[in-house]
Amino acid sequence: AHTEGLVAAGDGELFESEGKSYPDGQGGLTYRSSLRRVALSSGFVLMQVDRQDHWAEGLALVGDHLLQLSLGARRASVYDRVTLGRRGDLTYEGEPGWGLCHDGAALWMSDGSAYLGRRDPATLASLGSLRVSLDGAPLEGLNELECADGRIYANLFPAAGGERDQIAVIDPASGAVEALVDASGLL
């Protein structure tokens, strides 16, 4: 199991998007996922819903609901924030999403490249893209995202060309990386 997205839920809790893979008995893998509400002080899972049909990726809180990306399916499942009841799915065009965050106005989605997609939070329709650069060069491997304090934070995925154990602090207006944070002590 892999944590693919975290979102603060308030009151010392967080929401976690988790992707899982298991051998299918025929030499391949079957994918599963969970959406969980977890108490930060104890790590105790307060509520959990499971899916048998996809590998979950990024997670974003938009108003009273959560959006959970499905790797490879070009869809996001919509869940009620309180009950974690599934409300339905939204589909989108473009590359499959990895990371997701909401800045209060738009969704930002990563796909492992040096680009972040900006999307409508109600429909997932594309609102454009942003090339992320460090000292003028594209920054590859953008993975899980968090929107906070007017910035986008992205961990970098080494298998997609990102530098290991680094979190990029990105200006969403320009795509410029303002800082790289060494996260090796956290990981």
C-alpha positions in Angstrom: 0.0 0.0 0.0 1.2 3.5 -0.8 0.0 6.8 0.5 -0.7 8.9 -2.6 -2.4 11.9 -1.2 -3.0 13.6 2.2 -5.4 16.5 3.0 -5.9 18.1 6.4 -9.4 17.3 7.7 -9.3 19.6 10.7 -9.7 18.7 14.4 -6.3 16.8 14.4 -7.4 14.5 11.5 -6.4 14.0 7.9 -7.8 12.3 4.9 -5.5 9.8 3.1 -5.7 8.4 -0.4 -4.0 5.0 -0.6 -3.2 2.9 -3.7 -2.6 -0.9 -3.4 -1.6 -3.7 -5.7 -1.8 -7.4 -5.2 -0.8 -10.4 -7.4 -3.8 -11.5 -9.5 -2.7 -15.2 -9.6 -2.0 -15.0 -13.4 1.4 -13.1 -13.3 -0.2 -9.7 -13.2 -1.5 -7.3 -10.6 -5.0 -6.3 -9.5 -5.4 -2.8 -8.1 -7.3 -1.6 -5.0 -7.6 1.6 -3.1 -8.8 3.2 0.1 -9.9 6.6 1.3 -9.4 7.0 5.0 -9.9 9.6 7.8 -7.1 9.2 10.3 -6.4 10.7 13.8 -3.0 12.4 13.7 -2.3 11.8 17.4 -2.7 8.1 17.3 -2.7 7.1 13.7 -6.0 5.3 14.3 -8.2 5.0 11.2 -11.5 6.6 12.1 -13.3 5.8 8.8 -12.4 4.0 5.7 -13.9 3.1 2.3 -12.3 0.7 -0.1 -12.4 0.2 -3.9 -11.6 -2.9 -5.9 -11.5 -1.3 -9.3 -8.5 1.2 -9.4 -5.3 2.4 -7.9 -6.0 5.7 -6.1 -3.7 8.7 -6.5 -4.0 12.3 -5.5 -6.6 13.8 -3.2 -8.2 17.2 -2.9 -10.8 18.8 -0.6 -13.2 21.0 -2.5 -16.0 22.4 -0.3 -18.0 19.6 1.2 -16.5 16.8 -0.9 -13.2 15.1 -1.7 -11.9 14.3 -5.1 -9.7 11.2 -5.4 -7.8 10.5 -8.7 -7.6 7.1 -10.3 -4.3 6.3 -11.9 -4.7 5.6 -15.6 -8.5 5.9 -15.7 -8.6 9.6 -16.3 -11.3 10.0 -13.6 -11.7 11.3 -10.1 -14.2 9.8 -7.7 -16.2 12.3 -5.6 -16.8 11.5 -1.9 -18.8 13.2 0.8 -16.4 14.8 3.3 -18.3 13.7 6.4 -19.6 10.2 5.5 -17.0 9.2 2.8 -20.0 8.1 0.8 -19.2 8.0 -2.9 -21.2 10.6 -4.9 -20.0 9.6 -8.4 -17.1 10.0 -10.8 -15.9 12.8 -13.0 -13.8 12.1 -16.1 -11.3 14.3 -17.9 -9.2 14.5 -21.0 -5.4 14.5 -20.9 -2.6 12.6 -19.2 -3.5 10.4 -16.2 -3.2 12.4 -12.9 -0.8 11.7 -10.1 -1.2 14.6 -7.6 -4.1 16.9 -6.9 -4.6 20.0 -4.8 -7.2 22.8 -4.6 -6.1 26.4 -4.2 -9.5 27.7 -3.3 -10.4 28.6 -7.0 -8.9 25.8 -9.2 -7.6 22.3 -9.0 -3.9 21.7 -9.9 -3.0 18.2 -11.2 0.4 16.7 -11.8 1.3 13.8 -14.1 5.0 13.2 -13.4 6.2 15.7 -16.1 7.3 19.3 -15.7 3.8 20.6 -16.2 0.9 21.1 -13.8 -2.6 21.2 -15.3 -5.1 23.7 -14.0 -8.6 22.3 -13.9 -12.2 23.4 -13.0 -13.0 21.9 -9.6 -16.6 21.1 -10.6 -16.0 19.4 -13.9 -12.3 18.7 -14.2 -12.3 20.6 -17.5 -8.8 22.0 -18.4 -8.2 25.6 -17.7 -4.6 25.5 -19.0 -1.2 24.2 -17.9 1.8 25.6 -16.2 5.4 24.7 -17.0 7.4 24.4 -13.8 11.0 25.4 -14.0 14.1 25.6 -11.8 16.6 28.2 -13.0 15.0 28.2 -16.4 15.1 24.5 -16.9 12.0 22.2 -16.7 11.6 20.4 -13.4 10.6 16.8 -14.2 8.9 14.3 -11.9 6.2 16.5 -10.3 4.2 14.1 -8.1 1.9 14.6 -5.1 0.8 18.1 -4.5 -0.4 20.4 -1.7 -1.7 24.0 -2.1 -0.9 26.2 0.9 -0.2 29.8 1.5 -0.5 30.8 -2.1 2.1 28.2 -3.2 2.0 24.7 -4.7 4.2 22.1 -3.0 5.2 19.1 -5.0 7.3 16.1 -4.1 9.6 14.9 -6.9 9.4 11.3 -8.1 12.8 9.9 -9.0 11.4 7.3 -11.5 10.0 10.2 -13.5 13.3 12.2 -13.5 12.8 14.1 -10.2 15.5 14.5 -7.6 15.1 12.1 -4.7 13.7 13.3 -1.4 13.0 16.8 -2.6 9.9 19.0 -2.3 9.6 21.9 -4.8 7.9 25.2 -3.7 6.2 26.5 -6.8 4.8 30.0 -7.6 1.5 29.2 -9.4 1.6 32.5 -11.3 4.9 31.9 -13.0 5.8 28.2 -12.5 9.1 29.2 -11.0 10.5 27.0 -8.3 11.2 29.3 -5.3 12.9 26.6 -3.2 13.8 23.0 -3.1 13.3 21.5 0.4 15.4 18.5 1.4 12.7 16.1 2.8 15.1 13.1 3.5 14.7 13.5 7.2 10.9 13.2 6.8 10.8 10.2 4.4 
